[in-house]
Amino acid sequence: MGYDVQVNLLVPLITWPVLSVSIGLVITSVILALFILLHKGKGGGMSDLFGGGMSTAMGGTSVAERNLDRITIIVGSLWLACIVALLIMYRFGV
């Protein structure tokens, strides 16, 4: 009357696509947090430490600030893509 239970110990706990996207998510999270901290706020910010606070006297933004904005948007888009990819992978069992 006993039941034979076979346990397969070779089944990975996490698949390589999920692992690689998760690593990408961690890396982009750290980079995104650093780029956000580099932005200049109302009273200046950490960007002043690295020369980002040198803007024109007319009140416009500097080239460095615009480039930082562009890079932050790109990294934020990659971060969002990693989250959506993980959602799809977990939803469909990849």
N, C-alpha and C positions, 0 to 999 in steps of 0.2 A: 503494500500500500504506500510505500514511500515514493516521493517525487524526486526525480533527478533534476537538480538545478545546476545549470552550467553558467558559470560566470566568465565572461570574456574580459580579461584584464588588459587586453591590447587596445581597447577602445580609447582614443584620446579624449581628454576632458575638454579640450578646446581645439578647434580646427585651425589650420594655418592661415586661412583668409581672415578669420575673426581675430586671431592673434596679431596679424600684421596691421589690420585696420585699427585695432586697439592701441598698438604702439604708436601708430600715426596720430591717433587722437590725443594721446598723452603728450607727444612732442608738440603738436600744434597748440594744445592748451597752454603749455608753458610759454611758447613763443608769443602767442596771442596776449597773454597776461603781461609779458614784458613790453610788447609794443604799445599796449594800452597805457601802461605806466609811463612810457616815454612821451606821451602826448602832453601838450601844454594845456593847462587848465586856465582858470580865470586869473589866478595869482602866480602863474608859472608852474613848473613841474620838474620832473626829473629830466625832461628834455633840456632844461637849462644847463644841466651838468655836462651835456655832450655837445653843446653849441647849437642846440635847436632853438634857443631863445633869442637868437639874433634875427629879428624880423625888421622890416623896413620901418621908417618913421611914419609912413602914411597909414600904418595900421593893417597892411596886407599880410598875408602869410608868406613865409619864406619857401624856397624850393625844397628845403629839407623837410619842412612840415607837410607839404603836399605829397612828397614821396613817401613819408611815413604814413600818411593817410591811405595812399594807394596800397602799400605793403600790408597795412593792417586789414584792409578790405579783402585782399587776396588770401591772407592767412585765415581770416574769419570765414571766408567761403570754403576753404579747405577743411576747416574745423567742422562746419555745418555738413559738408559732404561726408566726412567720416562718421558723424552721428547718424545721418540718413542711411549710409551703407551698413552700419551696425544694426540699425533697426530692421532693414530688409533682410540681412543675414539671419538675425535671430527669429524673425517672423517666419521665414521659409525654411529654417533649419539647416542652414549651410554649415 
